[in-house]
Amino acid sequence: MTRLVLIGAGGHAKVLIELWRALGTLELVGCLSDAEGPAGVLGVPVLGGTELLEVLRNEGVAHACVAVGDNGTRERLGAQATALGFALPAAIHPAALVSPSARIGAGAQVLARALVAADARVEGLALLNHGAILDHDAVLGAAAHAAPGSSLAGGVRVGARALIGVGAQVKPGVSIGADAVVGVGAAVIADVPPGATVTGVPAQERSF
């Protein structure tokens, strides 16, 4: 069986370990983490830090999965793994609903009960979390994150590394700029500029 290493050893790694076990398509050889932590995660050993990526690639481990929730870190580690020659398979839970016309990028993650509708696109290293909805023709940009229970209506565009908070709702056709943050439970009815933070119902830009 083809082997895969998980980059990350925190809570999100637990979710992805169970996802890959449910799929049964790749053998998990271990987790890598540069942070102090346990010796293992759900029975998968923590082998060491990310300096071992090159060693593992030279030993024939061909696939990697970035199990980190932070968008910028996930993007950086994905680029590092790709530069070393790892393939980044899309992680799609068997309990997710994905349209046959949808497109899922390399290293993207679609978790249990998430929905990717007709002609929607989840770009590379993006994360569509538990129960999140990406409706028809919508785009979740590279390394962006739609948190659990969020809903992106038809034609919504979410830029790279943007964060859509838990339970947030985005009106059809709205664009959310790169690195923007949409707060928990917000109702977004107008475009959000790159790097902006919006909260509330209806969502309004905030300065912190």
C-alpha positions, 0 to 999 in steps of 0.5 A, spaced: 500 500 500 502 507 498 505 510 504 503 517 507 506 522 512 501 527 516 504 533 517 501 536 524 500 532 530 494 536 533 487 536 533 486 537 526 491 531 525 486 526 529 480 528 524 485 526 518 487 520 521 480 517 522 479 520 515 484 516 512 483 510 516 476 510 513 478 511 506 483 505 507 487 507 501 493 509 504 498 507 509 499 512 515 507 511 516 507 517 522 506 524 524 511 530 523 510 536 528 515 541 530 511 543 536 512 539 543 507 534 544 505 527 545 509 521 542 503 519 538 496 521 535 490 516 535 496 510 535 500 513 529 507 515 532 510 522 532 516 521 528 519 528 529 519 534 526 519 537 519 526 536 518 524 528 517 520 530 510 526 529 506 529 523 509 522 520 508 521 522 501 528 518 500 525 512 503 520 512 498 514 515 502 511 518 496 504 522 499 503 527 504 497 530 508 498 537 511 494 536 518 494 543 520 488 548 521 492 555 520 491 557 513 498 560 512 502 554 515 498 549 511 500 553 505 507 553 507 508 546 509 504 544 503 509 548 498 515 545 502 512 538 501 511 539 494 518 542 493 521 535 496 517 531 491 511 529 495 504 528 492 498 531 496 492 527 495 485 530 496 482 528 503 475 527 502 471 523 507 466 517 505 461 521 508 462 527 504 457 529 498 461 531 492 458 532 485 461 529 480 462 536 476 465 539 482 473 540 482 477 538 488 485 541 488 491 537 490 491 537 498 484 539 499 480 536 505 473 535 505 470 533 511 464 528 513 458 531 512 460 537 508 457 538 501 460 540 494 455 542 489 455 542 482 461 545 478 463 548 485 471 548 486 475 547 492 482 549 491 489 546 493 490 545 500 483 548 502 479 546 508 471 544 507 470 542 514 465 538 518 458 540 515 460 546 511 456 547 504 459 549 498 454 550 493 453 550 486 459 554 482 462 557 488 469 557 489 473 556 496 480 558 494 487 555 495 489 554 503 482 557 505 478 554 510 470 554 511 469 552 518 464 547 521 457 548 519 458 554 514 454 555 508 457 558 502 451 559 497 451 559 489 457 563 486 460 565 492 468 566 491 473 565 497 480 568 496 486 564 498 487 563 506 481 566 508 477 564 514 469 563 514 467 562 521 463 556 524 456 557 522 457 563 518 452 564 512 454 568 505 449 570 500 449 568 493 455 571 488 458 575 494 466 575 493 471 574 500 478 577 499 484 573 500 486 573 507 479 576 510 476 573 516 468 572 517 466 571 524 462 566 527 455 566 525 456 572 521 451 573 515 455 576 509 451 580 504 456 584 501 463 583 498 469 583 503 475 586 501 482 582 502 485 582 509 478 585 512 475 582 518 467 582 518 462 580 524 455 580 526 448 580 522 449 583 517 456 582 517 460 589 518 467 590 517 471 591 524 478 594 526 482 590 532 
